[in-house]
Amino acid sequence: FATPAGPTVMGRRILLVEDNVVNQQVTLKMLERLGWEADVAANGERAVESVSARRYELVLMDLQMPVMDGLEATRRIRALPGGGRLRIVAMTANAMEGDRESCLAAGMDDYLAKPVKLGELERVLAPLALERQAQTAAAKNTSSVMSSSISKNECSSVART
Protein backbone atom coordinates (compact mmCIF):
# COMPACT_ATOMS: atom_id res chain seq x y z
CA PHE A 1 0.00 0.00 0.00
CA ALA A 2 0.97 3.67 -0.04
CA THR A 3 3.72 4.84 2.25
CA PRO A 4 2.78 8.05 4.11
CA ALA A 5 5.33 10.81 3.65
CA GLY A 6 4.24 12.77 6.71
CA PRO A 7 1.26 14.68 8.04
CA THR A 8 -1.34 15.76 5.55
CA VAL A 9 -1.40 19.41 4.52
CA MET A 10 -5.01 20.53 4.96
CA GLY A 11 -6.16 16.93 4.48
CA ARG A 12 -5.05 16.86 0.85
CA ARG A 13 -2.53 14.48 -0.64
CA ILE A 14 -0.85 13.46 -3.85
CA LEU A 15 -0.07 9.89 -4.86
CA LEU A 16 3.34 9.46 -6.48
CA VAL A 17 3.47 6.25 -8.53
CA GLU A 18 7.11 5.53 -9.29
CA ASP A 19 9.17 2.33 -9.14
CA ASN A 20 12.62 3.97 -9.04
CA VAL A 21 13.63 4.84 -5.45
CA VAL A 22 15.91 7.71 -6.51
CA ASN A 23 13.14 9.25 -8.63
CA GLN A 24 10.75 8.81 -5.67
CA GLN A 25 13.10 10.68 -3.34
CA VAL A 26 13.79 13.51 -5.80
CA THR A 27 10.11 14.00 -6.61
CA LEU A 28 9.09 13.86 -2.94
CA LYS A 29 11.66 16.58 -2.14
CA MET A 30 10.31 18.77 -4.95
CA LEU A 31 6.74 18.25 -3.76
CA GLU A 32 7.77 19.09 -0.20
CA ARG A 33 9.50 22.25 -1.43
CA LEU A 34 6.24 23.24 -3.13
CA GLY A 35 4.27 22.59 0.07
CA TRP A 36 2.69 19.23 -0.79
CA GLU A 37 2.70 15.86 0.96
CA ALA A 38 2.62 12.59 -0.95
CA ASP A 39 2.17 8.87 -0.57
CA VAL A 40 4.22 6.54 -2.75
CA ALA A 41 3.15 3.47 -4.72
CA ALA A 42 5.89 1.47 -6.46
CA ASN A 43 3.74 0.11 -9.30
CA GLY A 44 0.40 0.51 -11.03
CA GLU A 45 -1.32 -2.24 -9.07
CA ARG A 46 -0.43 -0.54 -5.77
CA ALA A 47 -1.63 2.77 -7.25
CA VAL A 48 -5.07 1.33 -7.98
CA GLU A 49 -5.22 -0.11 -4.44
CA SER A 50 -4.15 3.22 -2.93
CA VAL A 51 -6.72 5.24 -4.91
CA SER A 52 -9.40 2.71 -3.90
CA ALA A 53 -8.51 3.16 -0.21
CA ARG A 54 -7.88 6.91 0.06
CA ARG A 55 -8.86 10.18 -1.56
CA TYR A 56 -6.13 11.96 -3.53
CA GLU A 57 -6.11 15.31 -5.27
CA LEU A 58 -3.60 14.22 -7.89
CA VAL A 59 -1.75 11.13 -9.07
CA LEU A 60 1.71 11.53 -10.58
CA MET A 61 1.98 8.34 -12.66
CA ASP A 62 5.14 6.81 -14.07
CA LEU A 63 4.46 4.87 -17.28
CA GLN A 64 6.96 2.03 -17.27
CA MET A 65 6.72 -0.01 -14.07
CA PRO A 66 6.70 -3.66 -13.09
CA VAL A 67 3.45 -5.52 -12.28
CA MET A 68 1.17 -2.96 -14.00
CA ASP A 69 2.23 -0.04 -16.19
CA GLY A 70 0.92 3.49 -15.78
CA LEU A 71 -1.42 3.38 -18.76
CA GLU A 72 -3.26 0.30 -17.49
CA ALA A 73 -3.31 1.68 -13.93
CA THR A 74 -4.86 4.90 -15.25
CA ARG A 75 -7.56 2.97 -17.11
CA ARG A 76 -8.40 1.01 -13.96
CA ILE A 77 -8.42 4.13 -11.76
CA ARG A 78 -10.77 5.84 -14.22
CA ALA A 79 -13.15 2.86 -13.87
CA LEU A 80 -13.32 3.26 -10.07
CA PRO A 81 -16.17 5.24 -8.46
CA GLY A 82 -15.00 8.86 -8.52
CA GLY A 83 -11.94 7.93 -10.59
CA GLY A 84 -13.12 10.02 -13.50
CA ARG A 85 -12.69 13.22 -11.49
CA LEU A 86 -9.19 12.45 -10.18
CA ARG A 87 -6.41 14.38 -11.88
CA ILE A 88 -3.72 12.01 -13.24
CA VAL A 89 -0.45 13.29 -14.69
CA ALA A 90 2.02 11.06 -16.55
CA MET A 91 5.67 11.23 -15.58
CA THR A 92 7.90 9.46 -18.04
CA ALA A 93 11.31 9.38 -19.65
CA ASN A 94 9.47 8.54 -22.89
CA ALA A 95 9.37 11.95 -24.47
CA MET A 96 8.94 10.73 -28.02
CA GLU A 97 6.27 11.89 -30.41
CA GLY A 98 3.04 10.02 -29.76
CA ASP A 99 3.76 9.33 -26.07
CA ARG A 100 1.79 12.35 -24.89
CA GLU A 101 -1.14 11.31 -27.07
CA SER A 102 -1.01 7.74 -25.66
CA CYS A 103 -1.16 9.14 -22.13
CA LEU A 104 -4.10 11.39 -22.91
CA ALA A 105 -5.90 8.56 -24.72
CA ALA A 106 -5.51 6.36 -21.60
CA GLY A 107 -7.28 9.05 -19.56
CA MET A 108 -4.39 11.08 -18.18
CA ASP A 109 -4.86 14.82 -17.82
CA ASP A 110 -1.32 16.03 -18.43
CA TYR A 111 2.22 14.87 -19.13
CA LEU A 112 5.61 15.58 -17.54
CA ALA A 113 8.84 14.48 -19.17
CA LYS A 114 11.59 13.08 -16.92
CA PRO A 115 13.74 14.29 -15.45
CA VAL A 116 10.96 16.37 -13.94
CA LYS A 117 11.86 20.01 -13.47
CA LEU A 118 10.59 21.95 -10.45
CA GLY A 119 8.93 24.61 -12.64
CA GLU A 120 7.05 21.99 -14.65
CA LEU A 121 5.88 20.24 -11.49
CA GLU A 122 4.75 23.59 -10.13
CA ARG A 123 2.79 24.21 -13.37
CA VAL A 124 0.96 20.89 -12.96
CA LEU A 125 0.19 21.63 -9.29
CA ALA A 126 -0.94 25.24 -9.89
CA PRO A 127 -4.64 24.41 -10.48
CA LEU A 128 -4.70 22.41 -7.23
CA ALA A 129 -2.99 25.23 -5.35
CA LEU A 130 -5.58 27.71 -6.63
CA GLU A 131 -8.39 25.33 -5.67
CA ARG A 132 -6.84 24.91 -2.22
CA GLN A 133 -6.71 28.71 -1.75
CA ALA A 134 -10.34 29.10 -2.86
CA GLN A 135 -11.51 26.37 -0.48
CA THR A 136 -9.55 27.91 2.39
CA ALA A 137 -11.09 31.31 1.69
CA ALA A 138 -14.58 29.78 1.47
CA ALA A 139 -14.06 27.93 4.76
CA LYS A 140 -12.95 31.15 6.46
CA ASN A 141 -15.98 33.00 5.11
CA THR A 142 -18.35 30.24 6.25
CA SER A 143 -16.74 30.21 9.69
CA SER A 144 -16.99 33.98 9.92
CA VAL A 145 -20.68 33.96 8.91
CA MET A 146 -21.45 31.20 11.42
CA SER A 147 -19.69 33.08 14.23
CA SER A 148 -21.58 36.27 13.49
CA SER A 149 -24.88 34.30 13.41
CA ILE A 150 -24.12 32.77 16.79
CA SER A 151 -23.21 36.14 18.19
CA LYS A 152 -26.49 37.67 16.98
CA ASN A 153 -28.49 34.75 18.40
CA GLU A 154 -26.68 35.01 21.72
CA CYS A 155 -27.30 38.75 21.78
CA SER A 156 -31.03 38.22 21.09
CA SER A 157 -31.39 35.74 23.92
CA VAL A 158 -29.51 38.03 26.31
CA ALA A 159 -31.68 40.97 25.25
CA ARG A 160 -34.84 38.95 26.05
CA THR A 161 -33.77 38.20 29.63
Secondary structure as UniProt FT lines:
FT   TURN            10..11
FT   STRAND          14..17
FT   HELIX           21..33
FT   TURN            34..35
FT   STRAND          38..41
FT   HELIX           44..53
FT   STRAND          58..62
FT   HELIX           70..79
FT   TURN            81..85
FT   STRAND          87..92
FT   TURN            97..98
FT   HELIX           99..105
FT   TURN            106..107
FT   STRAND          110..113
FT   HELIX           118..160
//
